[in-house]
Amino acid sequence: MAIISALLLTLLLSGTTASATVFTLLNRCSYTIWPGSLSGDGAPALAGGGFVLPPGLSVPITAPLGWSGRFWARTGCNFDDNGNGLCSTGDCGGVVECPGGGAPPVSLAEFTLGIRGSGSEQDFYDVSLVDGYNIGIGIKPSGGTGNCQYAGCVNDLNTSCPSELQISESGQVVACKSACAAFNSPEFCCTGEHSTPATCSPTRYSEMFKNACPSAYSYAYDDASSTCTCTGSDYLITFCPTEGW
């Protein structure tokens, strides 16, 4: 618990300005997770790139103005005292503090923040299952203006994942691959002759994801019902949410 308290203090002191965006990462799972973060454009990762988050605890993370990037949860991790080890899902190079993105299949919370006071203040955010699914994840805006809708995936897709997409460990399904990762074909990956919105349509696999999680990206061109906007908000990112506010 002392480690968590020290982490909280470090993160709280890492903010840049009072007007910056605060992400609060909350673990509602019944087990420990290891959130990972990746910043766009080569910017430093938030919260060092990753940390441990036991059940029921939350951690606030302050993002710099105009930040873009993603968060995800790693599960089934075992790290030594030097921060080296492996995770069953979402692994990022075998270290606690991720130097890059999480290995698919993994559920993603993605953000592109506006720059407050600049005239381009609108945030864009989404939950993406394009790279597959490992655990439920939800985004709830707080204090912003505009549409500011909830985005996420509450249902546990591992329980309904088709056998051809399953990732199992010790007899238990721990993640559900995307059809692109499973079959590596243009119609599932939106590549080649299927590389435009007009030629890449939903498949029975993406429709399965979409029916279970209507506000999450189910395939590459699922923008219309999956990209959310808000201005001047902070964001609660819940892992294993139980409801979609």
C-alpha positions, 0 to 999 in steps of 0.5 A: 500500500505504501508503494501505491501511496507514493505513486499517487503522490508522484502522479499528483505532483506531475501536473503541468497546469490547473487547466490541463486534463486529468485522467483518473484510472479506476480498477473495478476488476476483481483482480490486479491490473497493470495499466499501460500508456502510450503517447503520440508523436514521440512524446513521453509516456504518461505515468512512466508508461505503466504501473500496478493498480490493485482492485478498487483503487484509482490513480489520477494522471495529469496530461499536458495540453494537446496530448494524444495517446492511449491507455490499456490494461495488462492482465496476468502479469508477473514482474520481478523487483527490477520491473521485468516480467511478462503479462498474459494480455497487453504485454509491452516488451516485458517491463512494467513501464511500457516503451511502446504499445500493448500487444494485441488483443487488447481493449484501448481507450484512445484520446486526442485532446484539444488545446484549451484556450487556443480556439481548438479545444475539442477533445476526441476520444473512443474505446477501440476493439479494432486490436481485439479485446482483453477486458472491459473498459469505459470512458466517462467525461466529467465537467466538460461541455458538448455531447460528452457521451459515455464510450465503452464496452461493459460486456465481457466478450471473452465469454462469447468469443468464437473459438477461432478468435480465443486466446486461452491460458490454463483453460480460461479465455483471457482475450479475444483476437480481432478477425484481422489478427486471426485471419490476416486477410484484406476484408478483415484488415481493411487493406489492399482492395478493402482499404477505404470506407466504401470497400471495407464493410462490417463482418460477422466478427466486427458485428459481434463486437458491435452488438455487444459494445455499441459505443466502441470501435468494432473495425477500422471504419466504424467512426460514425457511432464510435468517435466521441467529442467533448470540450474542457473535460476530465475523464474517468477511465474504468477497467471492468465497468459494471454499467455504461452511465 
